[in-house]
Amino acid sequence: MPIDKKDLRRCLVQKFGFQDVPGTKHDAVALFVKDRKVATTRFSRGRDTINPAILSQIAKQIWVQLSYLQGMYDWHNSCEDYLELLRHNDRL
């Protein structure tokens, strides 16, 4: 099921603390923890929705499975849960 690009981007920025990455070809957001870039993902400027194949790529870029990304988008997973998962998987 495609999801709205703006909604996913807004979710990552507002709920999970991702920040805009200026000066890139695509709209990009990155997660910084203690001034260290932990994850970066990009959004095509040409599309309003994101198909499942692209969602899978985004999930890999932010170090989660697709089902976890869906939970982030649906607001089932918290920022603390996400950071704990990154710690558990040695990404922090």
C-alpha positions as CSV (number, residue, x, y, z in Angstrom):
1,M,0.0,0.0,0.0
2,P,1.6,3.3,-1.0
3,I,1.9,6.0,1.6
4,D,2.1,9.7,1.4
5,K,5.7,11.0,1.1
6,K,4.9,14.2,3.0
7,D,3.3,12.3,5.9
8,L,6.2,9.8,6.2
9,R,8.7,12.6,6.1
10,R,6.8,14.6,8.7
11,C,6.6,11.6,10.9
12,L,10.4,11.0,10.7
13,V,11.1,14.7,11.4
14,Q,8.6,15.4,14.1
15,K,8.4,12.2,16.0
16,F,11.8,10.6,15.5
17,G,14.0,13.7,15.4
18,F,15.3,13.4,11.8
19,Q,16.7,16.7,10.4
20,D,16.7,18.1,6.9
21,V,19.9,17.5,4.9
22,P,20.4,20.6,2.7
23,G,22.0,20.7,-0.7
24,T,21.1,17.2,-2.0
25,K,19.5,16.2,-5.3
26,H,16.7,14.5,-3.4
27,D,14.9,15.6,-0.3
28,A,16.9,14.0,2.4
29,V,16.6,13.6,6.2
30,A,19.1,12.3,8.7
31,L,19.1,11.2,12.3
32,F,21.9,12.6,14.4
33,V,22.6,11.3,17.9
34,K,25.2,13.2,19.9
35,D,26.4,14.9,16.7
36,R,26.9,11.6,14.9
37,K,24.9,10.8,11.8
38,V,23.2,7.5,12.5
39,A,20.8,7.1,9.5
40,T,19.9,9.0,6.3
41,T,17.1,8.5,3.8
42,R,16.1,10.3,0.7
43,F,12.7,11.1,-0.9
44,S,12.2,11.6,-4.6
45,R,11.0,15.1,-5.4
46,G,8.9,13.9,-8.3
47,R,6.4,11.7,-6.5
48,D,3.7,12.3,-3.9
49,T,3.4,8.7,-2.8
50,I,5.9,6.0,-1.9
51,N,5.4,2.5,-3.3
52,P,6.3,-0.7,-1.3
53,A,9.6,-1.2,-3.1
54,I,10.8,2.3,-2.2
55,L,9.5,1.9,1.3
56,S,11.7,-1.2,1.7
57,Q,14.7,0.8,0.6
58,I,13.8,3.6,3.1
59,A,13.5,1.0,5.9
60,K,17.0,-0.4,5.1
61,Q,18.4,3.1,5.1
62,I,17.1,3.8,8.6
63,W,18.1,0.3,9.8
64,V,14.7,-1.2,10.4
65,Q,12.5,-3.8,8.7
66,L,9.6,-2.7,6.6
67,S,7.0,-3.8,9.2
68,Y,8.8,-1.7,11.8
69,L,8.8,1.4,9.4
70,Q,5.0,0.8,9.0
71,G,4.7,0.9,12.8
72,M,6.7,4.1,12.9
73,Y,4.4,5.6,10.3
74,D,1.3,4.4,12.1
75,W,2.6,5.9,15.4
76,H,2.8,2.4,17.1
77,N,6.5,2.6,17.6
78,S,8.0,5.4,19.7
79,C,11.2,7.3,19.3
80,E,12.6,5.6,22.4
81,D,11.7,2.2,20.9
82,Y,13.5,3.1,17.7
83,L,16.6,4.3,19.5
84,E,16.6,1.2,21.6
85,L,16.4,-1.0,18.5
86,L,19.3,0.9,17.0
87,R,21.3,0.4,20.2
88,H,20.4,-3.3,20.2
89,N,21.6,-3.7,16.6
90,D,24.9,-1.8,17.3
91,R,23.9,1.2,15.1
92,L,24.3,3.7,18.0
